Amino acid sequence: MRKPLGYEVKTLARMMKQCIDSTEFMRTNEQMTGMQGWVLGFFARHEGEEIFQRDLEAEFRVRRSTMTQLLNTMENGGLIEREEYVKDRRLKKIRPTSLAREYMRRSSDAIFEAEAMLTRGFSEEELETFYSYIERCKYNLGGSSAQKE
């Protein structure tokens, strides 16, 4: 009998996290958390775009209070800056600092390394199929099939 798919997905995610956490950058940078790394990755993928807290909440499917706490920690750690948005003073644009840009470069190397290990032996066609399955699963669970990226 097969193990539940959710169990397998969670196990794979945990293994991927352990792989990334074992890279030199993550081992030597104790202040950086995995979630902060994912947020920095979002900034890297959306370079040049205006980013607001609500964008991050939607991307990571977390509550406002959770994201506020994360962003406060990142701001205190010198990874992000918030600036007033001239078009709507209620909003604050979030942008990475120069320290965050350095972390983004180094953490993307760590992620690239881990993904290379994860996808070793897969053809480009197999990866495209795999990604389409992931998107369908996310859609089935209430996500959007039309991702921003």
Protein Blocks (a to p, Z undefined) as FASTA:
>chain_A
ZZdfklmmmmmmmmmmmmmmmpmklmmmmkbcfklmmmmmmmmmmgoiacdfklmmmmno
pafklmmmmmmmmmmnopaccdddfklmkbccddddfklmmmmmmmmmmmmmmmmmmmgo
iafklmmmmmmmmmmmmmmnopafbdfZZ
